[in-house]
């Protein structure tokens, strides 16, 4: 995962957001959670720049943030685990069944954020 990959994903995610008339922030991180690229679209809410759910969840079972959100509903204690953001809108980026990073989107409804994130991942053919 490099900056060019991240830039391609952010561009595709922004295209999906524009198509739906959504204003969002998009962030891409590497497998360790370090930020590679982030952009806030004109008009996106100000806090969306700092809140895209970008933890890649690259553990033994990479999961979407939706899966973590669902687990937290049944087991609130899941919120205390470090580096987990149980809020839909973040997806792990997988390549050959390995987690190589994560993409997070913030600015619209959670399921819409995830839709934009998925469009970003699709740009890599992952």
N, C-alpha and C positions, 0 to 999 in steps of 0.2 A: 504494500500500500504506500503510495507516494503522493506528493502534492498534486501531480497531474491527474491521478485517479480521483483524488478528493475534489479537485476543481470540476472535473467532468460530472461527478455525482451532484455537486451543489448546483451546477448549471441545469441539469435535468430536473432536480427537485424544484428549482425556481420556475422552470417552464411549466411543471405540473401546477404549481401554486398560481401562476399567472392565468393559466387556462381556466382555473376555478375562481379567479378573482379573490385569491387569498393573499394576505401579506404576512410573511413568516420570516423567521430566522432559521438558518440551517447550519449545523456544525458537524464536522467529521473528525473522528479521533482514530488513533492507531490502536493496536491490540492492548496496549498498556493504558489507554485512556488519555494519552497526550494529544492535545489539539493540533490538527494538521491545517484545517481551513474552516473559517466561519464567515458567514455573510448575513446581514440583516437587510431585508428588502425595504425600500422606501415605504414609509407608512406603517411598518410593523410596529406593534406595541414595544415600547422601550425596554421593558423587562424581558422581552423574548430574546434579546441578544445574549443575556446571561443565563437563560434557563432552558435552552434546548437539552432534552434528556439524552446526553451523549455517552454515558458509560457503556462500553461495548459488551459487557457481560460475556467475556470470553472464557468463562470457566469450563468445567467438564461438560456442561450442558448449556451451550449458548442459547439464550432465550430473548424473545422480544420483551420490551418493557410492558406490553399488554399482559404477557404471561406473569410477570412479576406483580403487576397491579392486581391481577386475579388472585394470586397466592396471598397477597397482603390482606385481601378482604376476608379470607378464611383464617389467616394467621397474622394478625397485626404485628407480632414480634418480628416479622420479616423486615420491617422498616428500620430496625436497628443495625442490620448488617451493613458493613461499610461498602462503598462503591456500588450500591444498588439504588436505582431511582425507579420506584414502582409507579411510573406514570406513562401511559401510552404515548407514543410519539418517537421512541427510540428503537432502532433495530440493529442487531449484530450484522456485520458484513462477513459473509462466509466465502471462502475460496477453497475448493477441493476439500470440503468438510472441515476446514480450519477457520477459526475466527481470526480475521485480520484487522478488525476495527469495528467501529460503530458509527451510525449516522443518527442525528437527532434533529427534530424539527419542533418549533414552538411558535404559536401565534394564532392558531385557530382551534377548533374542537379537537380533542385528543385523537379521535379516529381519523380526522382529516390530516392532522400532523403526521400520523403513521402512513397515510396514503401518499403524502409528499415524500416521506423518507423512502418508501418502497420504490417510488419512481426514480429516486437517486440511485438506489442499488441496481435497479434494472439497467441503468446506463452503462454499468460495468459488465453486463451480461452474467452477473453472479447469481 
